Every structure is written in structure tokens, then in C-alpha cells.
Amino acid sequence: MNIYPYPKVLNMIRKMNKMRRSQRKVQKQLENAGFLVYFKPHTRWDKDIWNLFDGIAIKDGITYYLQVSSNQFHKMKPYEEFNAKYKVPILLFNVIDRKGIKEKKLI
């Protein structure tokens, strides 16, 4: 018997679990590389930092903004515009189950 009678609720829970699993993989990789990492918890009403980033990482006094996605990278245009305006380093990660992590840097 399924404790969630509504398929939409079950689908939402699966997506959130996949997102958290992807973030944990990226966090582990960055912490092994010497970063201090913070991922903002998602709630129903408040999801991302400035509607763009999942978290922040700090290393050697430099703050990096993080975006983690599953299966494919998000569209680059909003990140390129943010980077052009504020000149901050951005790390974009794509986590694919059983294939590993791909990374893009905007500095």
C-alpha cells in the first residue's frame, strides 16, 4: 500500500530526493577539494538564491556560486548575464546517476 495516494506528491518527493542526492555528491567532491560548502534548503516557497543558485562555496577567500542540476545543464543565458553584471565565479554542475559529475565554470 502506498502511503502517498496522490501521484503528484510522490513524483515531487522523488524529484526532491534526486536533487538532494545530486547536491550531496557535489558537496562531497568540493569538500574533498578544500571548499567550505553551503546548500540552501529548498522549501515550497523559497527555492534558490536569487532564483539562480543552489548554494555557495568558499575557498581561499573567494566565494563561488553553485548550481547543481540533474541530467542536463540549465540554460546558460541567466548565468552569463549574472556573471557579466557582478563578475563573480560561478560553478555549474550536472550530476548524472551512474555516470558522474560534469562541471562548467564561469569566472
Summary of the structure (lengths in Angstrom):
residues: 107
radius of gyration: 15.1
end to end distance: 50.1
largest distance: 52.2
contacts: 264
relative contact order: 0.14
helix: 34%
strand: 32%
